[in-house]
């Protein structure tokens, strides 16, 4: 076993939930070998072509990662690991929400404006495998409109993406969303919370509602607070200075100030620590993936490893 590879215990936790061959398209290459190759690339940020030979053909490893990013396999694996932790009572449901800027490498630019299938439909020819990009199109995350919907944009930090996430009280990511770097945090607030989905072991609906939530001033607006009240989620979000000044100018018509618990708010550092843990993976700290759904799969793989090793 190489450095960073799955241990036997980690492999046994994932093995029951991995896809199996349908017998019509050939046999899968050994899942464990390929996953180790994907983890090596996520951890080091190495180019796919430079993967060590012990992981097998680099293109097989890349295609497996691209396929599982497109069809949601990585997210389902993450949810299954979260479900096992929830049954054991290991999830702290006092969550926090935040985002982080990810600098995009120049190699992240240049994705096709339309999939190869569309080009063939318009009479063009493509040397790529038929249908290669069509599988990924429905799986694009929310936040389109950035560089063709690939979650790339221009912010104060330059050519960037933004990773929005929620984290439990033990500094582990619960849900992830990728947008362009210029997107405001509050615009993805409901999307991030809607992606929290921890299945029940056995019967019952997945758990989607946290016990409480803490967020910074970036989420201090009417729609965010109204959404939390509508779902019955206790929360603490500091009030912006301009909002406070406007409320005071209105006097009694300005209403009461929103509740804020300073001691409770101190727990918000858990999401910052979760971000630091995610960015220990160099392919997350710097984006190299051209497609937004592939980068989301890369970040989800890093989150899955955090859950397996926490």
Buried (B, 14 or more C-beta within 10 A) or exposed (E): EEEEBBEEEBBEBBEEEBEEEEEEEEEEBEBBBBBBBBBBBBBBBBEBEEBEEEBBEBEBBBBBBBBBBBBBBBBBBBBBBBBBBBBEEBBBBBBBBBBBBBBBBEEBEEBBEEBBBBBBEEEEEBEEEEEBBEBBBEBBBBBBEBBBBBBBBBBEEEBBBBBBBBBBBBBBBBBBBBBBBBBEBBBBBBBBBEBBBBBEEEEEEEBEEBEBBBBBBBBBBEEBBEBBEEBEBBBBBBBEEEBBEEBEEEEEEBEEEBEEEEEBBEBBEBBBBBBEBBBEBBBBBBBBBBBBBBBBBBBBBBBBBBBBEE
